Structures are given as structure tokens and as C-alpha cells.
Amino acid sequence: MEVQNIPLLTQYKMGEFDLSHRIVLAPLTRFRSFNNVAQPHAAVYYSQRATKGGLLIAEATGVSDIAQGYRDTPGIWTREQVEAWKPIVDAVHEKGSIFFLQLWHVGRAITNGFLPNGQTPISSTATGISPGVDGQEWAPPRRLTKDEIPGVVNDFRIAARNAIEAGFDGVELHGANGYLIEQFLKDYVNDRTDEYGGSLENRCRFALEIVEAVANEIGSNRVGIRLSPYTNLSESIDSDPDALGLYMANALNKFDICYLHVIEPRVYGTVVLQGPEDEVPHKLLPMRKAFKNTFIAAGGYDRRKGNLAISKNYADLIAYGRSFLANPDLVRRFEVDAPLNKYNRSTFYIPDPVVGYTDYPFLEEPN
Ligand SMILES: Cc1cc2nc3c(=O)[nH]c(=O)nc-3n(C[C@H](O)[C@H](O)[C@H](O)COP(=O)(O)O)c2cc1C
């Protein structure tokens, strides 16, 4: 589908992948993977949003049993979990989409008593998120020892291999939103004194070791990473996000990975902050210019802003979260400039396999 004059609907070559448009499904946790196993209803949900030559990024998926911080989020560390993803990936591929899986470790972003067998959450630090932040009572973490770090890197490597075995085209490392990788990246959280803390180079070491291990395992052309240097979710704050973002964009070039996906400063987790909207986004431009492969921008985009960002070469692709959640045919709606369904926040995270998940109406019901 090449539609003239709609920048979002122009073709794009992302490494070896031929995309027919620039509209990406952002990773969206849905709390519907009972007992950490992806469910058959996810095949309906993702294939509803699949288009020929589109890119979908599946929801954050745990790399180990202590990587999960919320109920009913999927994993990819057991055989059962890998097998469960296969029919979902097949359904998306039948529609002709490219499908990446987001790999996740929550680190210290876990509430009290959540982890199995009384385990203690891990982080770069032994300091927990302050009580009451985001309305939660967070569990105090323990600081990963230097000797334990290769084991966590290895969990990501194995999870990536499992994702490829399940049929995914690639993986996106979740380096955003206050989770484990970001707990190393940001200086308000990372208080280490070894070579994984302190300088920018040291704080980025853990993330880059994971990138390298995963790229070696499945091929750099199958690896993306998501970063949010500017957002402060779960007290994950950096004193110089410009420098952090730019350092990572440059450092990632060494590994020649497929894409860098960055969240705009206006986003706080699942909420886009009110206030003066930057008409022409600009904050991510230095990262976009520094990174040599595909650049994806996300957060607070609508059709008009997405078209503007593509036409100004601010990004190669735009990821849409809440609007794609509520509009399974978002690509078609953007093509004909149709009104959008409104998302219903109260059903984002309910366990229902249909309500708020696969029941948002299409413009024209699919055959
Ligand atoms: C229900 C919901 C679940 C989300 N889950 C994830 C997730 O699993 N991984 C992630 O990186 N971001 C997640 N996000 C953030 C979105 O990917 C996106 O960055 C955010 O919604 C802002 O984009 P938007 O304005 O297009 O919605 C989630 C957002 C929502 C609304």
C-alpha cells in the first residue's frame, strides 16, 4: 500500500524488512497472559492489528521468573511459554506483518510479596522505589553483585533465542520506563561504585552487554532497543538525559542493530502529560541523527504529528500505543483520515479475553 501525500503510508526498508508503511504497534502490556503464558486470544488481538508489511511489537515479556512484576504478563523462559507464542506469531505472519517481541526484566519495579518463593527483586541498587510512588508499595531490592550480572545478561540471550524459535522476526530490548536496564542507565537510581556505575560509560555497560549478547545470539539485524532517557517513571531519573540518550545512540552503532525506539519526553508511562504540546517534536533529534539505522519515535503521536515527523525526517517510523490499542484498523483509518475510536483506560488491564481487547470496532468489519 503506497499512498501518495501521506508520509506515514510510504514504504520503508528497515534493514532486511520491507515495510509498506511507517505505523508501528507500540508494545502494550495487557495482563491477559494467564500464569505468564501467552493465550490463544492474543492471536486474535495481534492479527486484528496486523497489515501486510506492517511492524508490530508484542507486549513486554519476561526473561525469567524474577523478571515479572505484574500478574498475567507473558514470559518466554519456559518451553510451555515458547510453544504458546507460536500460533500467535503464525497468525500475525499470515497477515504479512513483521513481529518483534519486547524482552523485559522489571528489576526493582515489583510490589511487596509479588515474587515467587519469597525471592528478593534485583536491581543496580539496594534502594527501592519510594513507598506510594504510582500508588504502590514497592519491594526493597538487593543489588546485583558483579558476578551475577553475566547470568542476567544470559537470561536475555536465552529469551531472545526462544523468541526466534517461537517464530518472531526479532526482539526489542526493554531499556525504558524504569525497568531493570534503565535502573542501570540512570544516575538517580544507579549508585554502584564498580564498573557498572558512576560514569556514563559504566552505567551503559549493562545495557550494551545485553545488546551484544543478544545480537551475537540471533543476529544484529533482529535486535531493537527501546529507551526513554527523558521520562521519569518509577523514580528512574537521570541528571543529564541529553547526554545519556546521545551516548547510547552512538554506542549502539557499534553493534549495527536494526532499530532504536525512543519515547518522547511528554510521556509518563501510559499517560501523556497535559501541557503545551510541542508542535514539531525536537528532543529526540540528536539521538536520531547519531543513530545510523532505523529510528522509531513514540509517545503522544496522532495522524497529523506522525505525518509531520516522517516528512521532516525526524523519525523513520512512529509507534502508536493507545490509539492502536483502541483502533485495530488504525492504518486504514489513517489512510482515509477516519475518526478514531476512543480508548477506554478502565479496560486496559482487565483479564477479559475480549472486552477492551478484541472488541474495539473496525471501520468496516473484516471478512
Ligand atoms: C495499556 C498500556 C500498556 C503498555 N505497556 C507497555 C509495554 O509493555 N512496554 C513498553 O515499552 N511500553 C508500554 N506502554 C507504553 C506505550 O508503548 C507507549 O509508549 C505509550 O502509550 C505512549 O504512546 P501513545 O501516546 O501512542 O499511547 C504501555 C502503554 C499502555 C497504554
The ligand as a MOL file (V3000), in Angstrom:
LIG
                    3D

  0  0  0     0  0            999 V3000
M  V30 BEGIN CTAB
M  V30 COUNTS 31 33 0 0 0
M  V30 BEGIN ATOM
M  V30 1 C -2.0130 -0.3180 28.3060 0
M  V30 2 C -0.5830 0.0910 28.0730 0
M  V30 3 C 0.4160 -0.8410 28.2210 0
M  V30 4 C 1.7550 -0.5060 27.9570 0
M  V30 5 N 2.7180 -1.4780 28.0110 0
M  V30 6 C 3.9840 -1.2050 27.6200 0
M  V30 7 C 4.9460 -2.2390 27.4910 0
M  V30 8 O 4.6670 -3.4310 27.6850 0
M  V30 9 N 6.2070 -1.8830 27.1070 0
M  V30 10 C 6.5540 -0.5800 26.8460 0
M  V30 11 O 7.7160 -0.3100 26.4990 0
M  V30 12 N 5.6350 0.4090 26.9260 0
M  V30 13 C 4.3710 0.1200 27.2700 0
M  V30 14 N 3.4250 1.1170 27.2700 0
M  V30 15 C 3.7830 2.4520 26.7730 0
M  V30 16 C 3.4070 2.5540 25.2860 0
M  V30 17 O 4.1830 1.6590 24.4910 0
M  V30 18 C 3.6190 3.9910 24.7430 0
M  V30 19 O 4.9660 4.3670 24.9060 0
M  V30 20 C 2.7020 4.9800 25.4680 0
M  V30 21 O 1.3650 4.5200 25.4930 0
M  V30 22 C 2.7260 6.3500 24.7960 0
M  V30 23 O 2.3590 6.2390 23.4300 0
M  V30 24 P 0.8710 6.6730 22.9070 0
M  V30 25 O 0.7360 8.1310 23.2240 0
M  V30 26 O 0.9060 6.3880 21.4250 0
M  V30 27 O -0.1230 5.8300 23.6560 0
M  V30 28 C 2.0900 0.8030 27.5810 0
M  V30 29 C 1.0670 1.7570 27.4530 0
M  V30 30 C -0.2440 1.4110 27.6830 0
M  V30 31 C -1.3250 2.4460 27.4780 0
M  V30 END ATOM
M  V30 BEGIN BOND
M  V30 1 1 1 2
M  V30 2 1 2 3
M  V30 3 2 2 30
M  V30 4 2 3 4
M  V30 5 1 4 5
M  V30 6 1 4 28
M  V30 7 2 5 6
M  V30 8 1 6 7
M  V30 9 1 6 13
M  V30 10 2 7 8
M  V30 11 1 7 9
M  V30 12 1 9 10
M  V30 13 2 10 11
M  V30 14 1 10 12
M  V30 15 2 12 13
M  V30 16 1 13 14
M  V30 17 1 14 15
M  V30 18 1 14 28
M  V30 19 1 15 16
M  V30 20 1 16 17
M  V30 21 1 16 18
M  V30 22 1 18 19
M  V30 23 1 18 20
M  V30 24 1 20 21
M  V30 25 1 20 22
M  V30 26 1 22 23
M  V30 27 1 23 24
M  V30 28 2 24 25
M  V30 29 1 24 26
M  V30 30 1 24 27
M  V30 31 2 28 29
M  V30 32 1 29 30
M  V30 33 1 30 31
M  V30 END BOND
M  V30 END CTAB
M  END
